[in-house]
Amino acid sequence: MSSNRYKNSEKLLRRALQSIPLGTQTFSKSYTQYPYGVSPYFAEKAYGSHLWDVDGNEYIDFINSLAAITLGYNDEDVNQAVIDQLSKGTIFSLSHSLEIQVAEKIIEMVPCAEMVRFGKNGSDVTAGAVRLARAYTGRDHIAVCGYHGWQDWYIGVTSRNRGVPESTKKLTHSFSYNDISALETLFNKYPDQIAAVILEPVQIHEPLPGYLEEVKNITHKNGALLIFDEIVTGFRLSNGGAQEIYDVIPDLATFGKGLANGYPLSAITGKKEYMCLFEEVFFSFTFGGDTISLAAAMATLNKIQNEPIIETMRSIGNKLFKNLEHLIKEYEFDTIFSVIGVPVKSFFLINDTERYNLWDLKTFFLQHMFSKGILILSTHNISYAHNDKDISILLDAYTSFFQKLKDYDCNRKLRKLLKCDSLKPLFEIR
């Protein structure tokens, strides 16, 4: 079940599995997500909206490093800022003024931000925000809605909770998105015990009118803090994140992904009243202030402020969204496929059918898209580097996928088209 197209990738995967669990550092980049025999596993280089694998295959990338790339790969301004700082040093025995500059820039852009602390990834800062909320309120329980990272306090309520103490699992409670009664039920069940509500303000769906306002009202009414997890939405949905678009300002917010266009940096922001407590709450690590990521962030944020980054991404994404919706209807696949979300990050959803389950369909989808030079999983993470030609090529790939599916589904021969085993249901993070 292998193809010469991915010969070097598969060779490296076999080698990696000898020394690295799953063969990669990131679950979403592993063979559990990319069907073996029809998938690339290792990248060689990337520029703009394109990525090349180790076999020399070129792709238009709509994964964009799990939405960490906003401007595009190898952005010249970010590269230059990093090169300039590299000649001066990356980490020092003292703090660096870039910490102040980037903090001030975030405060300038993000409505809730009055102070800032830096981390390296999203899990760092969501965990830090939760610890801060617990310290401020003197409470232990947390209400969660979305994906908030790998650490014990959150991952304990998911199916990937091996190794998490039972006592920790009992302190975190998930509630359904866009269902205000679900949150009210939690507060009623744990009166005066919930320290914070943390949620991704935009998930697969946008918030219903008034939903975020009600979440804030109920949270504050019950003496808890509201944390927006804007790891994904920050500096992608708008310059100030989802809180700016929906005009609901949280007490604390966390950012990452597009903050530094692919360099490892994340941030906790919020009101001084809460953030000052970080002088007592321990949140500290050696590389929190590394100047390379901070220089990249400064260049990224300046560019987002001074160029039509978000507007361009929204326009390109809108074009994809509307045309893909039209294709789904044209091929009469409305009951199987749908596209939802927001223009800068839309989701291609697949449902089970009477003949095939969604995993057979998704495997065939990925097999087809990769062969057409499209790197995608289930989302379209738009970057500033994407252009009309990229979208046209993607839509052509969708068209040929729908046509092939229609031809073979009628004859019940879809599984004969698969050149690999189907993916299996695994960990759902939302």
Order of alpha helices (4+ residues) and beta strands (2+ residues): alpha-beta-beta-beta-alpha-alpha-alpha-beta-alpha-beta-alpha-alpha-beta-alpha-beta-alpha-beta-alpha-beta-beta-alpha-alpha-alpha-beta-beta-alpha-beta-beta-alpha-alpha
